[in-house]
Amino acid sequence: MTSTLSTATTPEESERATVPQFAVIPGAQVQHVLQGREKEMVELVAATYQLHAAGDSVNPPSYFLRFPDRPSSRIIALPASLGGPNGVDGLKWVSSFPENVASGIPRASAVLILNDHDTGYPFACLEASIISATRTAALAALATDQLIRGRPRPTRIGFLGVGLIARYVHTFLAGSGWSFDEIGVYDLSTDSAAGFQGYLEQFDNAGQVNVHDSAEKLIRSSDLVVFATVAAQPHISDLSWFEHNPLVLHISLRDLAPEILLASTNVVDDVDHCLKANTSPHLTEQITGNRDFLLGTLDDVMARRVTVPADRPLIFSPFGLGVLDLAVGKYVYDKVASSGRLQVINDFFHELRRYG
Ligand SMILES: NC(=O)c1ccc[n+]([C@@H]2O[C@H](COP(=O)([O-])OP(=O)(O)OC[C@H]3O[C@@H](n4cnc5c(N)ncnc54)[C@H](O)[C@@H]3O)[C@@H](O)[C@H]2O)c1
């Protein structure tokens, strides 16, 4: 339940007049709630994703705001409504400005607005770059667990593009029980590669860290490949780099040329969402004129409606669903509210009497 502000003056009014109080949850509070809860977040994301796949959600297409004067940047709106016991409505509004990184600030920034089920009033605004990275990494860890069935357990992971998302994916894999003998790193930026290597050194059992000088070497030496670049169009098209049939988490969505997808098994989070916005699966659909290259969704794999062949590369392309942000955001809200530390903005909603 959200905390409410009553404007009622009579007993009858107090039955119905409940405008939620509006709270702001800064990043420090979000991080405090989520830190160390990797396993719980993987379970929450799995349950939410399955609710969505079962139809208990409204998750319209994401809306991309782009700018003619800043072509590499975008702001995406992800409105969504989640059913189930922790149902909530809301919107993530997430910016991607890749040039930020050169200035020393993160590429992505975001807020998440939660709306009250009964009145529609927004009742919270949360810092959401952490929430977004959390739901992305939790789904990546869930997908790894599910997709690896029937394949040898990967002992060599390779990260291609090592910014914040790569860090979160590693944290969530490690936090949900994965460990690797070798961790490969490749990034166009030597600073990023060095930064990620420094992060890995904090782990006693991180495994042997190898920084590669080419994408080819990284892919050839990894059973599990994580793409987390900011590539706007495919830059990898040599199928022979994948001849050892790795599992590929294609989180950045636009790195792989259609010929790689056509020679692989393809799993997505949501077909209609993922075949949009010039993702590699979308380009593949445009070239072939059909969706036959898709095996199915992660939910199909989880429910065992499809069998994943082990004799081809396996590519998981998750578009990212607003319902997952909502679920993680609502979890954070509930924890902060029950701790008594909710920072309420008094009188945020002010014009509450219809005729003054
Ligand atoms: N699918 C999802 O649900 C989802 C969710 C969140 C983020 N993402 C995507 O994850 C990606 C990474 O996000 P981030 O916040 O870590 O970005 P970031 O800017 O922090 O890091 C990206 C890194 O990729 C490197 N890079 C760029 N092009 C490269 C290339 N061709 N080869 C190797 N390295 C390259 C950059 O140098 C940088 O270090 C973005 O594309 C973002 O859109 C996807």
The ligand as an ORCA input file, in Angstrom:
! r2SCAN-3c Opt
* xyz 0 1
  N      18.944     -4.913    -23.351
  C      18.748     -4.252    -22.220
  O      17.792     -4.480    -21.483
  C      19.721     -3.196    -21.813
  C      19.573     -2.522    -20.591
  C      20.524     -1.584    -20.215
  C      21.576     -1.292    -21.065
  N      21.676     -1.930    -22.265
  C      22.752     -1.632    -23.202
  O      23.977     -2.033    -22.639
  C      25.016     -1.333    -23.326
  C      26.120     -0.960    -22.358
  O      25.671     -0.003    -21.437
  P      26.698      0.679    -20.397
  O      25.882      1.540    -19.505
  O      27.573     -0.327    -19.814
  O      27.528      1.606    -21.389
  P      28.965      2.253    -21.132
  O      29.042      3.433    -22.028
  O      29.212      2.419    -19.681
  O      29.986      1.118    -21.669
  C      30.019      0.719    -22.984
  C      31.433      0.289    -23.298
  O      31.441     -0.301    -24.606
  C      32.654      0.066    -25.255
  N      32.469     -0.108    -26.678
  C      31.735      0.645    -27.527
  N      31.778      0.116    -28.784
  C      32.566     -0.990    -28.715
  C      32.965     -1.968    -29.644
  N      32.573     -1.901    -30.917
  N      33.767     -2.957    -29.216
  C      34.174     -3.030    -27.920
  N      33.821     -2.132    -26.987
  C      33.018     -1.124    -27.368
  C      32.873      1.490    -24.801
  O      34.232      1.878    -24.954
  C      32.438      1.429    -23.329
  O      33.514      1.135    -22.469
  C      24.338     -0.165    -24.039
  O      24.262     -0.429    -25.430
  C      22.943     -0.143    -23.465
  O      21.971      0.348    -24.361
  C      20.777     -2.875    -22.641
*
